Every structure is written in C-alpha cells, then in structure tokens.
Amino acid sequence: MRVCVLAVSAMALLAGCGVIGRPSDKQALVSTCIEDGRTESICKCEADALEKNLPPEIFKKIAQAIGREKQDQIEYLSSLPIEELLAFSAVTNDLEMCGNAAATEG
C-alpha cells in the first residue's frame, strides 16, 4: 500500500507547467502533484523516478489517468492489474528518496 501511495504521489507531481501546446506526460504529472499541494522539487523528483523506472507504456497510462484526467491516485492504482502494480516495485526506493530529500530541505 505504501508503494502505491508513493507511486501515485510521484505521478501526480509530473504534471508541470505547460509550455507550447500540450504538456508532456511528465509535465502533466508534476502539475497535478503541485496542485495537490506538494512542492515542485518533490513533484519533479517523483516524476523523474516514475519515468526512469516504469516501462514506457505503464508510465504513459499513469500520466494520462492521474496527470491529465485527474483521477484519484489511490483508486487508479488499486484498479491496475497485478502485473502493472508489480512494476512499481522498481520505483519505491527512488520515491522514498524523494520524500527523504524533502524532509531534509528547508
């Protein structure tokens, strides 16, 4: 469950500010994360971790659902097939490091 929450939070932050045209998947996650009240640095860190560790097709699905459609992160992750949820195991350490870095900031 902790992994799911961290993964969802990371995706949300990937939705950064839109440049020209449609924002990238990563920007969409950062923007949503920031809208949810998290810092930009945490959101970018988590988005980077998701993009780096997840297969591209899973990252794209998550960015669409959470970053663009603004679906509830926990509900969305709970609906994923077990194979896709297991992909998040590769992300957990990096997501935890994002949270730890935030705790030592400011």
MOPAC internal coordinates of N, CA, C and O (Angstrom, degrees):
PM7 1SCF
backbone

  N    0.0000 0     0.00 0     0.00 0    0    0    0
  C    1.4417 1     0.00 0     0.00 0    1    0    0
  C    1.5323 1   110.41 1     0.00 0    2    1    0
  O    1.2310 1   120.47 1   137.76 1    3    2    1
  N    1.3260 1   116.71 1   -42.24 1    3    2    1
  C    1.4623 1   120.61 1   179.57 1    5    3    2
  C    1.5247 1   110.37 1   -60.75 1    6    5    3
  O    1.2310 1   120.95 1   140.79 1    7    6    5
  N    1.3153 1   115.79 1   -39.21 1    7    6    5
  C    1.4574 1   120.95 1   178.87 1    9    7    6
  C    1.5224 1   110.10 1   -62.59 1   10    9    7
  O    1.2310 1   120.72 1   136.91 1   11   10    9
  N    1.3198 1   116.23 1   -43.09 1   11   10    9
  C    1.4686 1   120.62 1  -179.74 1   13   11   10
  C    1.5181 1   110.60 1   -63.01 1   14   13   11
  O    1.2310 1   120.53 1   135.77 1   15   14   13
  N    1.3103 1   116.60 1   -44.23 1   15   14   13
  C    1.4660 1   120.71 1  -179.06 1   17   15   14
  C    1.5265 1   109.66 1   -63.13 1   18   17   15
  O    1.2310 1   120.27 1   135.32 1   19   18   17
  N    1.3091 1   117.09 1   -44.68 1   19   18   17
  C    1.4605 1   120.64 1   179.42 1   21   19   18
  C    1.5188 1   110.98 1   -64.18 1   22   21   19
  O    1.2310 1   120.58 1   137.65 1   23   22   21
  N    1.3060 1   116.49 1   -42.35 1   23   22   21
  C    1.4550 1   120.25 1  -179.31 1   25   23   22
  C    1.5163 1   111.11 1   -64.58 1   26   25   23
  O    1.2310 1   120.76 1   137.76 1   27   26   25
  N    1.3022 1   116.15 1   -42.24 1   27   26   25
  C    1.4608 1   120.53 1   179.70 1   29   27   26
  C    1.5154 1   109.84 1   -65.04 1   30   29   27
  O    1.2310 1   120.33 1   136.30 1   31   30   29
  N    1.3082 1   116.97 1   -43.70 1   31   30   29
  C    1.4617 1   120.62 1   179.76 1   33   31   30
  C    1.5191 1   110.46 1   -60.96 1   34   33   31
  O    1.2310 1   120.88 1   138.94 1   35   34   33
  N    1.2905 1   115.91 1   -41.06 1   35   34   33
  C    1.4528 1   120.22 1  -179.95 1   37   35   34
  C    1.5081 1   111.21 1   -62.94 1   38   37   35
  O    1.2310 1   120.82 1   138.42 1   39   38   37
  N    1.3101 1   116.05 1   -41.58 1   39   38   37
  C    1.4553 1   119.68 1   179.82 1   41   39   38
  C    1.5064 1   111.35 1   -64.60 1   42   41   39
  O    1.2310 1   120.93 1   140.38 1   43   42   41
  N    1.2904 1   115.82 1   -39.62 1   43   42   41
  C    1.4537 1   119.68 1  -177.76 1   45   43   42
  C    1.5164 1   111.25 1   -60.86 1   46   45   43
  O    1.2310 1   120.53 1   143.02 1   47   46   45
  N    1.3083 1   116.58 1   -36.98 1   47   46   45
  C    1.4387 1   118.92 1  -176.67 1   49   47   46
  C    1.5009 1   113.88 1   -76.93 1   50   49   47
  O    1.2310 1   119.72 1   171.32 1   51   50   49
  N    1.2890 1   118.15 1    -8.68 1   51   50   49
  C    1.4528 1   121.23 1  -178.23 1   53   51   50
  C    1.5231 1   114.48 1   -75.10 1   54   53   51
  O    1.2310 1   119.38 1  -176.72 1   55   54   53
  N    1.2898 1   118.79 1     3.28 1   55   54   53
  C    1.4556 1   119.79 1  -170.80 1   57   55   54
  C    1.5149 1   115.14 1   -96.27 1   58   57   55
  O    1.2310 1   117.92 1  -144.38 1   59   58   57
  N    1.2942 1   121.57 1    35.62 1   59   58   57
  C    1.4598 1   127.23 1  -175.02 1   61   59   58
  C    1.5194 1   117.01 1   -38.13 1   62   61   59
  O    1.2310 1   121.12 1     7.82 1   63   62   61
  N    1.2999 1   115.47 1  -172.18 1   63   62   61
  C    1.4601 1   119.33 1  -177.56 1   65   63   62
  C    1.5290 1   110.78 1   -71.07 1   66   65   63
  O    1.2310 1   121.66 1   -39.25 1   67   66   65
  N    1.3086 1   114.42 1   140.75 1   67   66   65
  C    1.4540 1   120.08 1  -179.73 1   69   67   66
  C    1.5181 1   110.76 1   -76.39 1   70   69   67
  O    1.2310 1   121.05 1   -44.06 1   71   70   69
  N    1.2842 1   115.59 1   135.94 1   71   70   69
  C    1.4437 1   120.88 1   176.89 1   73   71   70
  C    1.5246 1   105.82 1   -90.32 1   74   73   71
  O    1.2310 1   119.72 1    48.64 1   75   74   73
  N    1.2958 1   118.15 1  -131.36 1   75   74   73
  C    1.4560 1   120.72 1   177.27 1   77   75   74
  C    1.5193 1   107.60 1   -84.99 1   78   77   75
  O    1.2310 1   120.88 1   -48.07 1   79   78   77
  N    1.3225 1   115.93 1   131.93 1   79   78   77
  C    1.4542 1   119.79 1   179.62 1   81   79   78
  C    1.5171 1   111.86 1    78.09 1   82   81   79
  O    1.2310 1   121.63 1    24.55 1   83   82   81
  N    1.3034 1   114.49 1  -155.45 1   83   82   81
  C    1.4541 1   121.04 1  -177.64 1   85   83   82
  C    1.5306 1   110.88 1   -75.82 1   86   85   83
  O    1.2310 1   120.21 1   -46.12 1   87   86   85
  N    1.3424 1   117.21 1   133.88 1   87   86   85
  C    1.4726 1   118.63 1   178.71 1   89   87   86
  C    1.5280 1   110.86 1   -65.66 1   90   89   87
  O    1.2310 1   121.05 1   -26.90 1   91   90   89
  N    1.3091 1   115.59 1   153.10 1   91   90   89
  C    1.4645 1   120.51 1   177.48 1   93   91   90
  C    1.5309 1   109.15 1   -66.12 1   94   93   91
  O    1.2310 1   120.81 1   -12.52 1   95   94   93
  N    1.3202 1   116.05 1   167.48 1   95   94   93
  C    1.4655 1   120.39 1   176.93 1   97   95   94
  C    1.5225 1   110.36 1   -57.64 1   98   97   95
  O    1.2310 1   120.93 1   136.83 1   99   98   97
  N    1.3013 1   115.82 1   -43.17 1   99   98   97
  C    1.4610 1   120.42 1  -179.38 1  101   99   98
  C    1.5280 1   110.68 1   -63.77 1  102  101   99
  O    1.2310 1   120.35 1   135.87 1  103  102  101
  N    1.3267 1   116.94 1   -44.13 1  103  102  101
  C    1.4621 1   120.70 1   178.82 1  105  103  102
  C    1.5209 1   111.23 1   -62.66 1  106  105  103
  O    1.2310 1   120.41 1   142.00 1  107  106  105
  N    1.3349 1   116.81 1   -38.00 1  107  106  105
  C    1.4641 1   120.34 1   179.46 1  109  107  106
  C    1.5237 1   110.53 1   -62.63 1  110  109  107
  O    1.2310 1   120.32 1   138.16 1  111  110  109
  N    1.3255 1   117.00 1   -41.84 1  111  110  109
  C    1.4631 1   120.55 1   178.62 1  113  111  110
  C    1.5293 1   111.56 1   -66.25 1  114  113  111
  O    1.2310 1   120.35 1   137.30 1  115  114  113
  N    1.3235 1   116.94 1   -42.70 1  115  114  113
  C    1.4654 1   120.61 1  -179.38 1  117  115  114
  C    1.5281 1   110.02 1   -62.83 1  118  117  115
  O    1.2310 1   120.24 1   135.52 1  119  118  117
  N    1.3159 1   117.15 1   -44.48 1  119  118  117
  C    1.4689 1   120.81 1  -179.49 1  121  119  118
  C    1.5177 1   111.67 1   -60.63 1  122  121  119
  O    1.2310 1   120.72 1   134.16 1  123  122  121
  N    1.3261 1   116.23 1   -45.84 1  123  122  121
  C    1.4585 1   120.21 1   179.94 1  125  123  122
  C    1.5197 1   110.46 1   -62.75 1  126  125  123
  O    1.2310 1   120.48 1   138.59 1  127  126  125
  N    1.3043 1   116.69 1   -41.41 1  127  126  125
  C    1.4616 1   121.74 1   178.64 1  129  127  126
  C    1.5300 1   110.54 1   -60.04 1  130  129  127
  O    1.2310 1   120.65 1   133.58 1  131  130  129
  N    1.3167 1   116.37 1   -46.42 1  131  130  129
  C    1.4633 1   121.19 1   179.72 1  133  131  130
  C    1.5220 1   109.90 1   -63.59 1  134  133  131
  O    1.2310 1   120.42 1   138.12 1  135  134  133
  N    1.3294 1   116.81 1   -41.88 1  135  134  133
  C    1.4682 1   120.71 1   177.57 1  137  135  134
  C    1.5236 1   111.22 1   -60.04 1  138  137  135
  O    1.2310 1   120.49 1   150.83 1  139  138  137
  N    1.3272 1   116.66 1   -29.17 1  139  138  137
  C    1.4637 1   121.52 1   178.59 1  141  139  138
  C    1.5251 1   112.63 1   -80.28 1  142  141  139
  O    1.2310 1   120.37 1  -178.09 1  143  142  141
  N    1.3402 1   116.90 1     1.91 1  143  142  141
  C    1.4563 1   120.46 1   173.53 1  145  143  142
  C    1.5149 1   116.36 1    98.19 1  146  145  143
  O    1.2310 1   119.94 1  -170.09 1  147  146  145
  N    1.3103 1   117.73 1     9.91 1  147  146  145
  C    1.4598 1   119.67 1   179.29 1  149  147  146
  C    1.5199 1   109.79 1   -94.56 1  150  149  147
  O    1.2310 1   120.41 1   -19.65 1  151  150  149
  N    1.3134 1   116.81 1   160.35 1  151  150  149
  C    1.4622 1   120.28 1  -178.70 1  153  151  150
  C    1.5167 1   111.04 1   -73.44 1  154  153  151
  O    1.2310 1   121.42 1   -26.02 1  155  154  153
  N    1.3170 1   114.89 1   153.98 1  155  154  153
  C    1.4584 1   120.52 1   179.76 1  157  155  154
  C    1.5265 1   111.36 1   -60.71 1  158  157  155
  O    1.2310 1   120.04 1   140.35 1  159  158  157
  N    1.3267 1   117.54 1   -39.65 1  159  158  157
  C    1.4687 1   119.82 1  -178.20 1  161  159  158
  C    1.5260 1   111.54 1   -65.36 1  162  161  159
  O    1.2310 1   120.14 1   139.75 1  163  162  161
  N    1.3257 1   117.33 1   -40.25 1  163  162  161
  C    1.4648 1   120.42 1   177.13 1  165  163  162
  C    1.5304 1   109.69 1   -65.53 1  166  165  163
  O    1.2310 1   121.08 1   135.14 1  167  166  165
  N    1.3089 1   115.54 1   -44.86 1  167  166  165
  C    1.4612 1   120.15 1  -177.97 1  169  167  166
  C    1.5253 1   111.60 1   -61.48 1  170  169  167
  O    1.2310 1   120.61 1   136.00 1  171  170  169
  N    1.3120 1   116.45 1   -44.00 1  171  170  169
  C    1.4699 1   119.88 1   179.05 1  173  171  170
  C    1.5281 1   110.82 1   -65.97 1  174  173  171
  O    1.2310 1   120.67 1   139.30 1  175  174  173
  N    1.3114 1   116.32 1   -40.70 1  175  174  173
  C    1.4640 1   120.85 1   179.13 1  177  175  174
  C    1.5255 1   110.54 1   -60.25 1  178  177  175
  O    1.2310 1   120.83 1   132.49 1  179  178  177
  N    1.3261 1   116.03 1   -47.51 1  179  178  177
  C    1.4602 1   120.31 1  -179.10 1  181  179  178
  C    1.5204 1   111.87 1   -66.67 1  182  181  179
  O    1.2310 1   120.48 1   140.62 1  183  182  181
  N    1.3149 1   116.69 1   -39.38 1  183  182  181
  C    1.4641 1   120.66 1   178.34 1  185  183  182
  C    1.5242 1   110.14 1   -63.39 1  186  185  183
  O    1.2310 1   120.56 1   137.49 1  187  186  185
  N    1.3230 1   116.54 1   -42.51 1  187  186  185
  C    1.4636 1   120.75 1   177.15 1  189  187  186
  C    1.5267 1   110.73 1   -60.06 1  190  189  187
  O    1.2310 1   120.83 1   137.00 1  191  190  189
  N    1.3249 1   116.01 1   -43.00 1  191  190  189
  C    1.4630 1   120.83 1  -179.11 1  193  191  190
  C    1.5225 1   110.93 1   -63.23 1  194  193  191
  O    1.2310 1   120.52 1   136.80 1  195  194  193
  N    1.3122 1   116.61 1   -43.20 1  195  194  193
  C    1.4709 1   120.22 1   179.21 1  197  195  194
  C    1.5236 1   110.88 1   -64.26 1  198  197  195
  O    1.2310 1   120.78 1   133.44 1  199  198  197
  N    1.3117 1   116.12 1   -46.56 1  199  198  197
  C    1.4653 1   120.11 1  -178.28 1  201  199  198
  C    1.5277 1   111.28 1   -63.53 1  202  201  199
  O    1.2310 1   120.78 1   140.21 1  203  202  201
  N    1.3252 1   116.10 1   -39.79 1  203  202  201
  C    1.4691 1   121.54 1  -177.68 1  205  203  202
  C    1.5314 1   112.45 1   -70.28 1  206  205  203
  O    1.2310 1   120.11 1   141.93 1  207  206  205
  N    1.3219 1   117.40 1   -38.07 1  207  206  205
  C    1.4583 1   120.98 1  -169.83 1  209  207  206
  C    1.5261 1   116.32 1  -101.25 1  210  209  207
  O    1.2310 1   119.99 1   160.35 1  211  210  209
  N    1.3090 1   117.62 1   -19.65 1  211  210  209
  C    1.4656 1   119.39 1  -178.29 1  213  211  210
  C    1.5200 1   110.95 1   -93.84 1  214  213  211
  O    1.2310 1   120.68 1   -31.40 1  215  214  213
  N    1.3261 1   116.30 1   148.60 1  215  214  213
  C    1.4677 1   118.58 1   172.28 1  217  215  214
  C    1.5385 1   108.48 1   -59.14 1  218  217  215
  O    1.2310 1   119.81 1   -36.71 1  219  218  217
  N    1.3171 1   117.96 1   143.29 1  219  218  217
  C    1.4704 1   121.05 1  -175.83 1  221  219  218
  C    1.5306 1   114.44 1   -52.73 1  222  221  219
  O    1.2310 1   119.93 1   141.76 1  223  222  221
  N    1.3224 1   117.74 1   -38.24 1  223  222  221
  C    1.4706 1   119.33 1  -178.26 1  225  223  222
  C    1.5319 1   111.64 1   -68.96 1  226  225  223
  O    1.2310 1   119.91 1   145.94 1  227  226  225
  N    1.3203 1   117.77 1   -34.06 1  227  226  225
  C    1.4668 1   120.92 1   177.90 1  229  227  226
  C    1.5283 1   109.73 1   -74.00 1  230  229  227
  O    1.2310 1   120.47 1   138.22 1  231  230  229
  N    1.3186 1   116.70 1   -41.78 1  231  230  229
  C    1.4634 1   120.52 1   177.22 1  233  231  230
  C    1.5263 1   110.15 1   -58.35 1  234  233  231
  O    1.2310 1   120.33 1   135.34 1  235  234  233
  N    1.3154 1   116.98 1   -44.66 1  235  234  233
  C    1.4649 1   121.87 1  -179.29 1  237  235  234
  C    1.5324 1   111.12 1   -62.85 1  238  237  235
  O    1.2310 1   120.25 1   137.38 1  239  238  237
  N    1.3449 1   117.13 1   -42.62 1  239  238  237
  C    1.4675 1   120.91 1   178.56 1  241  239  238
  C    1.5232 1   111.21 1   -62.08 1  242  241  239
  O    1.2310 1   120.53 1   137.14 1  243  242  241
  N    1.3093 1   116.59 1   -42.86 1  243  242  241
  C    1.4600 1   121.70 1  -179.13 1  245  243  242
  C    1.5225 1   110.41 1   -66.86 1  246  245  243
  O    1.2310 1   120.58 1   136.31 1  247  246  245
  N    1.3192 1   116.51 1   -43.69 1  247  246  245
  C    1.4622 1   120.19 1   179.21 1  249  247  246
  C    1.5276 1   110.58 1   -61.91 1  250  249  247
  O    1.2310 1   120.30 1   140.60 1  251  250  249
  N    1.3061 1   117.03 1   -39.40 1  251  250  249
  C    1.4611 1   120.95 1   178.79 1  253  251  250
  C    1.5290 1   110.56 1   -64.47 1  254  253  251
  O    1.2310 1   120.77 1   128.97 1  255  254  253
  N    1.3153 1   116.14 1   -51.03 1  255  254  253
  C    1.4684 1   120.35 1  -175.35 1  257  255  254
  C    1.5215 1   112.69 1   -68.46 1  258  257  255
  O    1.2310 1   120.35 1   132.58 1  259  258  257
  N    1.3085 1   116.93 1   -47.42 1  259  258  257
  C    1.4629 1   120.55 1  -173.73 1  261  259  258
  C    1.5247 1   112.15 1   -90.83 1  262  261  259
  O    1.2310 1   120.51 1   135.17 1  263  262  261
  N    1.3232 1   116.64 1   -44.83 1  263  262  261
  C    1.4545 1   120.02 1  -177.33 1  265  263  262
  C    1.5116 1   114.40 1   -75.81 1  266  265  263
  O    1.2310 1   120.34 1   137.56 1  267  266  265
  N    1.3249 1   116.96 1   -42.44 1  267  266  265
  C    1.4620 1   119.98 1  -174.80 1  269  267  266
  C    1.5269 1   112.98 1   -96.92 1  270  269  267
  O    1.2310 1   120.39 1   137.27 1  271  270  269
  N    1.3271 1   116.86 1   -42.73 1  271  270  269
  C    1.4696 1   120.03 1  -177.44 1  273  271  270
  C    1.5231 1   112.85 1   -89.85 1  274  273  271
  O    1.2310 1   120.64 1   171.46 1  275  274  273
  N    1.3290 1   116.37 1    -8.54 1  275  274  273
  C    1.4718 1   123.10 1   177.34 1  277  275  274
  C    1.5304 1   112.67 1    59.24 1  278  277  275
  O    1.2310 1   120.68 1  -145.26 1  279  278  277
  N    1.3392 1   116.31 1    34.74 1  279  278  277
  C    1.4596 1   119.68 1   176.93 1  281  279  278
  C    1.5251 1   109.16 1   -69.06 1  282  281  279
  O    1.2310 1   120.99 1   -28.29 1  283  282  281
  N    1.3346 1   115.70 1   151.71 1  283  282  281
  C    1.4568 1   120.87 1   175.95 1  285  283  282
  C    1.5302 1   108.70 1   -60.37 1  286  285  283
  O    1.2310 1   120.89 1   -51.69 1  287  286  285
  N    1.3106 1   115.90 1   128.31 1  287  286  285
  C    1.4611 1   121.12 1  -174.57 1  289  287  286
  C    1.5237 1   112.81 1   -61.79 1  290  289  287
  O    1.2310 1   120.78 1   131.74 1  291  290  289
  N    1.3110 1   116.11 1   -48.26 1  291  290  289
  C    1.4663 1   120.28 1  -177.14 1  293  291  290
  C    1.5266 1   110.37 1   -64.19 1  294  293  291
  O    1.2310 1   120.65 1   133.85 1  295  294  293
  N    1.3131 1   116.36 1   -46.15 1  295  294  293
  C    1.4622 1   119.99 1   179.57 1  297  295  294
  C    1.5236 1   110.88 1   -61.83 1  298  297  295
  O    1.2310 1   120.70 1   137.18 1  299  298  297
  N    1.3266 1   116.27 1   -42.82 1  299  298  297
  C    1.4566 1   119.19 1  -179.28 1  301  299  298
  C    1.5259 1   110.84 1   -63.51 1  302  301  299
  O    1.2310 1   120.51 1   131.01 1  303  302  301
  N    1.3038 1   116.63 1   -48.99 1  303  302  301
  C    1.4711 1   119.26 1  -179.47 1  305  303  302
  C    1.5152 1   111.53 1   -62.35 1  306  305  303
  O    1.2310 1   120.37 1   144.02 1  307  306  305
  N    1.3221 1   116.90 1   -35.98 1  307  306  305
  C    1.4604 1   120.60 1   178.86 1  309  307  306
  C    1.5232 1   112.07 1   -65.35 1  310  309  307
  O    1.2310 1   120.63 1   157.31 1  311  310  309
  N    1.3149 1   116.39 1   -22.69 1  311  310  309
  C    1.4679 1   120.00 1  -178.09 1  313  311  310
  C    1.5233 1   112.82 1   -88.74 1  314  313  311
  O    1.2310 1   119.82 1   171.82 1  315  314  313
  N    1.3150 1   117.95 1    -8.18 1  315  314  313
  C    1.4636 1   120.54 1  -177.39 1  317  315  314
  C    1.5198 1   111.73 1   -71.89 1  318  317  315
  O    1.2310 1   120.45 1   -31.24 1  319  318  317
  N    1.3210 1   116.74 1   148.76 1  319  318  317
  C    1.4667 1   120.03 1   173.63 1  321  319  318
  C    1.5344 1   109.60 1   -63.89 1  322  321  319
  O    1.2310 1   120.91 1   -27.77 1  323  322  321
  N    1.2985 1   115.87 1   152.23 1  323  322  321
  C    1.4648 1   121.57 1  -176.62 1  325  323  322
  C    1.5329 1   112.44 1   -54.72 1  326  325  323
  O    1.2310 1   120.01 1   143.97 1  327  326  325
  N    1.3219 1   117.58 1   -36.03 1  327  326  325
  C    1.4700 1   120.87 1  -179.33 1  329  327  326
  C    1.5325 1   110.76 1   -61.62 1  330  329  327
  O    1.2310 1   121.04 1   140.32 1  331  330  329
  N    1.3319 1   115.61 1   -39.68 1  331  330  329
  C    1.4627 1   118.86 1   179.65 1  333  331  330
  C    1.5219 1   111.52 1   -75.07 1  334  333  331
  O    1.2310 1   120.69 1   144.74 1  335  334  333
  N    1.3149 1   116.28 1   -35.26 1  335  334  333
  C    1.4660 1   118.92 1   176.18 1  337  335  334
  C    1.5225 1   110.72 1   -63.44 1  338  337  335
  O    1.2310 1   120.53 1   141.62 1  339  338  337
  N    1.3059 1   116.58 1   -38.38 1  339  338  337
  C    1.4637 1   120.07 1   179.38 1  341  339  338
  C    1.5204 1   111.83 1   -64.03 1  342  341  339
  O    1.2310 1   120.23 1   152.23 1  343  342  341
  N    1.3158 1   117.16 1   -27.77 1  343  342  341
  C    1.4628 1   120.29 1   177.51 1  345  343  342
  C    1.5234 1   111.27 1   -61.12 1  346  345  343
  O    1.2310 1   120.47 1   153.92 1  347  346  345
  N    1.3267 1   116.71 1   -26.08 1  347  346  345
  C    1.4604 1   120.55 1   179.82 1  349  347  346
  C    1.5233 1   112.87 1   -69.11 1  350  349  347
  O    1.2310 1   119.95 1   162.41 1  351  350  349
  N    1.3112 1   117.71 1   -17.59 1  351  350  349
  C    1.4620 1   119.22 1   179.75 1  353  351  350
  C    1.5281 1   111.23 1   -60.60 1  354  353  351
  O    1.2310 1   120.56 1   152.57 1  355  354  353
  N    1.3273 1   116.54 1   -27.43 1  355  354  353
  C    1.4637 1   120.16 1   178.62 1  357  355  354
  C    1.5264 1   112.36 1   -75.55 1  358  357  355
  O    1.2310 1   120.41 1   166.28 1  359  358  357
  N    1.3211 1   116.82 1   -13.72 1  359  358  357
  C    1.4642 1   121.54 1  -175.31 1  361  359  358
  C    1.5266 1   112.48 1   -97.55 1  362  361  359
  O    1.2310 1   120.14 1   155.53 1  363  362  361
  N    1.3204 1   117.34 1   -24.47 1  363  362  361
  C    1.4595 1   120.93 1  -169.10 1  365  363  362
  C    1.5161 1   115.13 1   -55.19 1  366  365  363
  O    1.2310 1   119.72 1   134.74 1  367  366  365
  N    1.3076 1   118.13 1   -45.26 1  367  366  365
  C    1.4696 1   119.09 1  -178.32 1  369  367  366
  C    1.5228 1   111.45 1   -61.83 1  370  369  367
  O    1.2310 1   120.77 1   136.36 1  371  370  369
  N    1.3284 1   116.14 1   -43.64 1  371  370  369
  C    1.4604 1   119.27 1   179.80 1  373  371  370
  C    1.5276 1   111.64 1   -65.81 1  374  373  371
  O    1.2310 1   120.41 1   140.62 1  375  374  373
  N    1.3254 1   116.83 1   -39.38 1  375  374  373
  C    1.4619 1   119.73 1   178.86 1  377  375  374
  C    1.5327 1   111.17 1   -65.27 1  378  377  375
  O    1.2310 1   120.96 1   141.12 1  379  378  377
  N    1.3032 1   115.77 1   -38.88 1  379  378  377
  C    1.4606 1   119.24 1   178.12 1  381  379  378
  C    1.5237 1   110.34 1   -65.54 1  382  381  379
  O    1.2310 1   120.41 1   142.26 1  383  382  381
  N    1.3271 1   116.82 1   -37.74 1  383  382  381
  C    1.4632 1   120.08 1   177.73 1  385  383  382
  C    1.5318 1   110.69 1   -63.91 1  386  385  383
  O    1.2310 1   119.96 1   145.22 1  387  386  385
  N    1.3246 1   117.68 1   -34.78 1  387  386  385
  C    1.4810 1   120.89 1   176.47 1  389  387  386
  C    1.5296 1   109.60 1   -61.55 1  390  389  387
  O    1.2310 1   120.82 1   135.09 1  391  390  389
  N    1.3299 1   116.03 1   -44.91 1  391  390  389
  C    1.4617 1   120.31 1   179.06 1  393  391  390
  C    1.5064 1   112.01 1   -65.95 1  394  393  391
  O    1.2310 1   120.02 1   139.72 1  395  394  393
  N    1.3176 1   117.56 1   -40.28 1  395  394  393
  C    1.4625 1   121.32 1   179.14 1  397  395  394
  C    1.5253 1   110.96 1   -65.45 1  398  397  395
  O    1.2310 1   120.58 1   139.78 1  399  398  397
  N    1.3214 1   116.50 1   -40.22 1  399  398  397
  C    1.4678 1   120.42 1   179.51 1  401  399  398
  C    1.5269 1   109.61 1   -64.36 1  402  401  399
  O    1.2310 1   120.79 1   141.50 1  403  402  401
  N    1.3136 1   116.09 1   -38.50 1  403  402  401
  C    1.4755 1   120.55 1   179.34 1  405  403  402
  C    1.5203 1   110.36 1   -64.92 1  406  405  403
  O    1.2310 1   120.28 1   143.12 1  407  406  405
  N    1.3097 1   117.08 1   -36.88 1  407  406  405
  C    1.4697 1   121.20 1  -178.59 1  409  407  406
  C    1.5275 1   110.95 1   -66.86 1  410  409  407
  O    1.2310 1   120.52 1   151.20 1  411  410  409
  N    1.3215 1   116.61 1   -28.80 1  411  410  409
  C    1.4649 1   119.43 1  -178.94 1  413  411  410
  C    1.5174 1   111.98 1   -91.03 1  414  413  411
  O    1.2310 1   120.26 1   169.37 1  415  414  413
  N    1.3542 1   117.11 1   -10.63 1  415  414  413
  C    1.4691 1   120.33 1   175.62 1  417  415  414
  C    1.5171 1   109.26 1   -72.19 1  418  417  415
  O    1.2310 1   120.75 1   -18.44 1  419  418  417
  N    1.2958 1   116.17 1   161.56 1  419  418  417
  C    1.4414 1   123.91 1   171.00 1  421  419  418
  C    1.4405 1   116.76 1    32.22 1  422  421  419
  O    1.2310 1   120.10 1   180.00 1  423  422  421

